[in-house]
Amino acid sequence: MQFDVGLELPEGEATDRKLAELRQLYEPYVYALATYFRIRIPPWIAGEEWVDNWQVTIWERPAGKKVARERAKGEHF
């Protein structure tokens, strides 16, 4: 499995077992803390692309990917 950031995970049963073993170490604590603080645990992989808060000002409305593309081109105003 190849990720956009260059991370490559080997696929197969051995990898699935190791990931399940690692998840069992921390997931009970994550769920307990989420229950205690009454927060919802977000998905690990985002479903869509977001514009970060620092990419817009208070005078701009978040325009999704368009704002990020304009900033990447160097357009400041």
Buried (B, 14 or more C-beta within 10 A) or exposed (E): EEEEEEEEEEEEEEEEEEEEEEEEEEEEEEEEEEEEEEEEEEEEEEEEEEBEEEBBEEEEEEEEEEBBEBBEEEEEE
